[in-house]
Amino acid sequence: MTSIAHLSIIVPCYNEELVICETHKQLTEQMKVIEKPYEIIFINDGSKDATLNMLKNISKEDKKVKIIDFSRNFGHQCAVSAGLKYCTGEIAAIIDADLQDPPAVIIEMLKIMETEQANVVYGVRKNRAGESGFKLLTAKWFYRTLNAMSEVKFPLDTGDFRIVDRKIIDQFNALKEKNKYIRGLISWMGYKQVPCYYDREKRFAGETKYPLRKMLKFAMTGLFYFSKKPLQLATSLGTICIGLGILYFLWMLIAVLSSLVHTVPGWLSIIGIIIFFGGVQLLTIGVLGRYIGNIFDETKERPEFIVNEVINF
């Protein structure tokens, strides 16, 4: 794609009516610093509030604002994928609309990219204001668990907040996967990737769009798309259980023959064994099912998202 902007800012939006005007204001103020052509791409991910109407009003006054409106809610990762597909910049910045990631950090990232001659500058959170201890703990352990189980090493304490150059953008758009774990895929690509440390702020307004259910789903996508170790663990667990079963059978046989125990044709041990091994089987089938489900989703070859309309492109 021919580049017509120096910087494309990609902003996924879902029910952000309370913050979207402030987001546009702060991004625009920061763009005055770079003094180069830029575009701000807002992706309306099926918002049910006034987000789209507010974006349309903004785009009438500011032609640098472009809008991609989805036909329904497809999810944050699909929205980012759409932004990367439609952007024209030499560099793309990915930032959420909630202003937890300060727009001013984008300028710092651009300086680091130029100084380090990097392809990717990713944000690393030093502090995370306004987030519960539970979320901080689970996020910390998720990234470390994913690194331990994955063949690809991911930077710790990072999100999708980053800037990437045109080489990364083009490589990303060439990927054919449908269910993307974007921060993982960008790490997988290689090239030169350097960190930018910053303090994460509280949400400017509104509520988080990632409740526990979505967080778990997102975590499972990252785990099962970048690691085969759950399959290996299921196999190992099955092997261990078979070994325990053989040892238990031998112990019972010796105990009965030597009259150490007087078995009552009892159901307790039988039920215990059935439950234990049945659980192992269900666990193994569940892990296999998850991988098969991923294969099923990819083979359907449905598009990642459906665009209802685009504005100012």
C-alpha positions in Angstrom: 0.0 0.0 0.0 1.3 3.4 -0.9 1.9 5.5 2.2 0.2 8.9 2.3 0.5 9.6 6.0 3.5 9.6 8.3 1.5 8.2 11.2 -1.8 6.3 11.5 -3.4 6.1 14.9 -5.7 3.1 15.3 -8.3 3.5 18.0 -10.8 0.6 18.6 -14.1 1.8 20.1 -16.9 0.0 21.9 -19.5 2.0 23.8 -17.1 4.9 24.4 -19.5 7.9 24.3 -18.3 9.3 27.6 -14.7 9.5 26.5 -14.5 9.6 22.7 -14.4 13.5 22.4 -11.7 13.8 24.9 -9.7 11.0 23.2 -9.9 12.9 19.9 -8.9 16.1 21.6 -5.8 14.6 23.3 -4.7 12.7 20.2 -5.0 15.8 18.1 -3.0 17.9 20.5 -0.2 15.4 20.5 -0.1 15.3 16.7 0.7 18.9 16.6 4.1 18.0 18.0 5.2 15.7 15.1 4.3 18.3 12.3 3.8 15.5 9.8 0.8 14.1 8.0 -1.3 11.9 10.2 -4.7 10.1 10.3 -6.8 8.9 13.2 -8.7 5.8 12.4 -11.6 5.1 14.9 -13.0 1.6 14.5 -16.6 1.4 15.8 -16.9 -2.2 17.0 -20.7 -2.4 17.1 -21.3 0.2 19.8 -24.8 0.3 21.2 -24.5 3.9 22.5 -23.9 7.2 20.8 -20.3 6.5 19.9 -20.8 6.2 16.2 -22.9 9.4 15.9 -20.3 11.3 17.9 -17.5 10.0 15.7 -19.5 11.1 12.6 -19.8 14.6 14.0 -16.1 14.7 14.8 -15.2 13.5 11.3 -17.2 16.3 9.7 -15.1 18.9 11.4 -11.8 17.0 11.2 -11.1 15.3 7.9 -8.0 13.6 9.4 -10.5 11.5 11.4 -11.5 8.3 9.6 -14.2 5.8 10.7 -14.6 2.1 10.1 -18.0 1.0 11.3 -18.5 -2.7 11.8 -21.9 -4.4 11.1 -21.8 -5.7 14.7 -19.4 -6.3 17.6 -16.5 -8.5 16.4 -14.1 -7.8 19.2 -11.1 -5.7 20.1 -8.5 -7.7 18.1 -10.7 -7.7 15.0 -11.0 -3.9 15.3 -7.2 -3.5 15.5 -6.8 -5.8 12.5 -9.2 -3.6 10.5 -7.2 -0.5 11.4 -4.0 -2.1 10.3 -5.6 -3.2 7.1 -7.0 0.2 6.2 -4.2 2.5 7.5 -1.9 4.3 5.1 0.8 5.5 7.4 4.5 4.7 7.4 4.0 4.0 11.1 0.9 2.9 12.9 0.1 3.5 16.6 -2.4 1.2 18.4 -4.1 2.8 21.4 -7.4 2.2 23.2 -10.0 4.9 23.4 -10.2 4.9 27.2 -7.1 7.0 27.7 -5.5 4.6 30.1 -2.6 4.6 27.8 -1.6 8.3 27.6 -1.5 9.6 24.0 1.7 11.6 24.9 3.6 8.3 25.2 3.1 7.9 21.4 5.5 10.9 20.9 8.1 9.2 23.1 7.7 5.9 21.2 8.3 7.7 17.9 11.6 9.2 19.3 12.6 5.7 20.5 11.8 4.2 17.1 13.9 6.8 15.4 16.8 6.6 17.8 16.9 2.8 18.0 16.0 2.2 14.3 13.4 -0.2 15.6 10.5 -1.8 13.8 8.3 -2.0 16.9 8.1 0.0 20.1 5.8 -1.6 22.6 4.5 -0.1 25.8 5.6 -1.7 29.1 3.4 -0.8 32.1 5.4 0.3 35.1 2.3 1.1 37.2 -1.4 0.4 36.5 -3.6 2.9 38.2 -7.2 2.2 38.9 -7.1 -1.6 38.5 -8.0 -4.2 41.1 -5.5 -6.4 42.8 -7.1 -9.4 41.3 -6.6 -8.1 37.8 -3.0 -7.0 38.4 -2.2 -10.5 39.9 -3.9 -12.5 37.1 -2.3 -10.3 34.4 1.1 -10.7 35.9 0.8 -14.5 36.1 -0.8 -14.9 32.7 2.1 -13.4 30.8 4.6 -15.4 32.8 2.6 -18.6 32.3 2.3 -17.9 28.6 6.0 -17.3 28.3 6.7 -20.6 30.1 4.5 -22.6 27.8 5.0 -20.9 24.5 7.7 -21.4 21.9 7.7 -17.6 21.4 8.9 -15.3 24.2 6.6 -12.3 24.8 7.5 -9.1 26.6 6.0 -9.0 30.1 3.4 -6.5 31.3 2.5 -5.3 27.8 -0.7 -4.8 26.0 -1.5 -3.9 22.4 -0.4 -0.3 23.0 2.6 0.1 20.6 3.8 1.6 17.4 4.8 -0.5 14.4 6.4 0.4 11.1 5.2 -0.3 7.6 7.2 -3.5 7.3 5.4 -5.0 10.3 2.0 -3.7 9.1 2.5 -5.4 5.7 3.6 -8.6 7.2 0.7 -8.6 9.7 -1.8 -8.0 6.9 -0.4 -10.9 5.0 -1.3 -13.3 7.8 -4.3 -15.5 7.1 -5.3 -16.3 10.7 -8.8 -15.3 11.7 -8.6 -15.4 15.5 -5.6 -13.2 16.1 -3.7 -12.6 19.3 -2.1 -9.4 18.0 0.6 -8.8 20.6 1.7 -12.4 20.3 1.8 -12.3 16.5 3.8 -9.1 16.4 6.3 -10.7 18.9 6.4 -13.8 16.7 7.4 -11.8 13.6 10.8 -10.8 15.1 12.6 -7.8 13.7 13.9 -5.2 16.1 11.4 -4.6 19.0 12.2 -2.3 21.9 10.3 -1.3 25.0 8.9 2.0 26.1 8.2 2.2 29.9 5.3 4.3 31.1 2.7 4.6 33.8 -0.8 3.5 32.9 -3.6 5.8 34.0 -7.2 5.2 35.2 -10.0 5.1 32.7 -11.0 8.7 31.8 -14.7 7.6 32.0 -16.9 4.6 31.5 -16.4 1.0 32.4 -13.9 -1.7 31.3 -14.8 -3.6 28.2 -12.8 -6.6 29.4 -14.8 -8.3 32.2 -13.5 -11.6 33.6 -15.3 -13.7 31.0 -13.6 -11.9 28.1 -10.3 -11.8 29.9 -10.4 -15.6 30.2 -11.4 -16.0 26.5 -8.6 -13.7 25.4 -6.1 -15.6 27.6 -7.2 -18.9 26.1 -6.7 -17.6 22.6 -3.1 -16.5 23.4 -2.4 -19.8 25.1 -3.8 -22.2 22.5 -2.6 -20.3 19.5 1.0 -20.0 20.6 1.6 -23.2 22.6 1.4 -27.0 22.1 2.3 -27.6 25.7 -1.3 -28.2 26.8 -1.3 -31.2 24.5 2.0 -32.4 25.9 0.7 -31.9 29.5 -2.5 -33.8 28.7 -0.4 -36.7 27.4 1.9 -36.6 30.4 -1.0 -36.5 32.8 -2.6 -39.4 31.1 0.7 -41.4 31.3 1.0 -40.6 35.0 -2.5 -41.7 35.7 -2.0 -45.0 33.9 1.1 -45.5 36.0 -0.8 -44.7 39.2 -3.6 -47.0 38.1 -1.2 -49.9 37.6 0.5 -49.3 41.0 -2.9 -49.1 42.7 -4.0 -52.4 41.1 -0.7 -54.1 42.2 -1.1 -52.8 45.7 -4.6 -54.0 46.0 -3.6 -57.4 44.5 -0.8 -57.8 47.0 -3.0 -56.6 49.9 -5.7 -59.1 49.1 -3.3 -62.1 48.6 -1.5 -61.3 51.9 -4.8 -60.7 53.8 -3.6 -57.2 54.7 -7.1 -55.9 53.9 -10.4 -57.6 53.8 -12.2 -56.1 50.8 -15.9 -55.7 50.9 -17.0 -55.9 47.4 -17.0 -52.2 47.8 -17.9 -49.4 45.5 -15.8 -46.8 47.2 -12.4 -47.6 45.5 -14.1 -48.4 42.2 -16.0 -45.1 42.2 -12.9 -43.2 43.2 -10.9 -44.7 40.3 -13.7 -44.1 37.8 -14.0 -40.5 38.8 -10.2 -39.9 38.7 -9.6 -41.5 35.4 -12.8 -40.1 34.0 -11.7 -36.6 34.9 -8.3 -37.2 33.2 -10.1 -38.3 30.0 -12.4 -35.4 30.0 -9.5 -33.0 30.6 -7.6 -34.5 27.7 -10.6 -34.5 25.4 -11.3 -30.8 26.4 -7.7 -29.8 25.5 -7.9 -31.7 22.2 -11.3 -30.1 21.5 -10.0 -26.6 21.9 -7.3 -27.2 19.3 -9.8 -28.9 17.0 -12.2 -25.9 17.5 -9.4 -23.5 16.4 -8.8 -25.6 13.3 -12.6 -25.6 12.6 -12.7 -21.8 12.9 -9.8 -21.3 10.5 -11.1 -23.8 7.9 -14.4 -22.0 7.6 -12.5 -19.0 6.1 -15.1 -16.5 7.3 -13.9 -12.9 7.3 -12.6 -11.5 10.6 -15.1 -8.7 10.4 -17.8 -7.1 8.2 -17.6 -3.4 7.5 -20.9 -1.5 7.4 -19.4 1.7 6.1 -16.2 3.8 6.1 -16.0 7.5 6.4 -13.3 9.9 5.1 -11.3 7.2 3.4 
